[in-house]
Amino acid sequence: MFDYTAPEQLLNDRVILITGAGDGIGRAAAIDTARLGATVILLGRTLEKLEAVYDEIENAGYAQAAIYPLDLRTATDEDYISLAQVIEDEFGGLDGLVHNASILGQRTPLSNYESRTWNLVMHINATAPFMMTQALLPLLEVSKDASIIFTSSGVGAQGKAYWGAYSVSKFATEGMAQVLADETENTSKIRVNIVDPGATRTSMRAQAYPGENPLQNPLPKDIMPVYQYLLGPDSIGITGQRFKAQ
Ligand code: NDP
């Protein structure tokens, strides 16, 4: 596991948006980030799941969260501009952006891969984070030290049979993170890094490996140290790097 112990209140006074915050790793990151003092914007497509996470944060007495339902499949440039406007109006800025939401798509050879699914996976996993980042950059640029995390995968660094568009979308994600890190390095205080969560006990993992015993993988809450490190001030100056959560 990535070795980092977060001090209490590490993320006090930070506003952090997490996509796919209703389930899996995003849900764990949202709860943990609120526990450490941040105002978390819970973005996702299923309102009930976001409400459940909101309630969990509220009941634990952590910093109050906010819900922003948005489907990355259909969201337009205008939707992302509205998101930026709402964040500015409600919170006055943005200090962290965790691109976590993704879909798996088909697990099949390229020879058999449906182009419709291909486009959907590429859009949700790579194009939507690009559109959202572009709209939120002006807010991140005025933060005292903003952190953007892009979520990749083992198959985002080494292609593997039957992983199709998911693998290619994660290569694209890593490329985008590198481009943005290079563009922001000397022009802003924004840091941009990549996290590969590693095998983690979520519904996506179960979908990808139906025959596997889920108990052999850590829970999402166990892989939080790398997210804590990258979102908090201890990672100031670290940009363009790829981190393994485990
Ligand atoms: P889950 O499937 O458990 O959660 C994915 C989240 O993304 C859900 O909250 C889901 O919402 C949301 N989401 C999916 N599509 C959309 C959409 N169109 N609009 C808005 N939100 C959407 O996945 P994990 O927690 O396992 O994965 C999180 C990240 O980690 C992903 O980027 C994944 O690729 C990566 N990863 C995971 C690994 C693992 O072993 N679990 C290993 C390597 C990488 P809803 O619940 O409403 O469907």
Residues whose N, C-alpha, C, O or C-beta is under 5 A from the ligand:
A	BS01	NDP	G20 A21 G22 D23 G24 I25 G26 G44 R45 T46 L70 D71 L72 R73 N100 A101 S102 I103 I124 T151 S152 S153 P197 G198 A199 T200 T202 S203 M204 R205
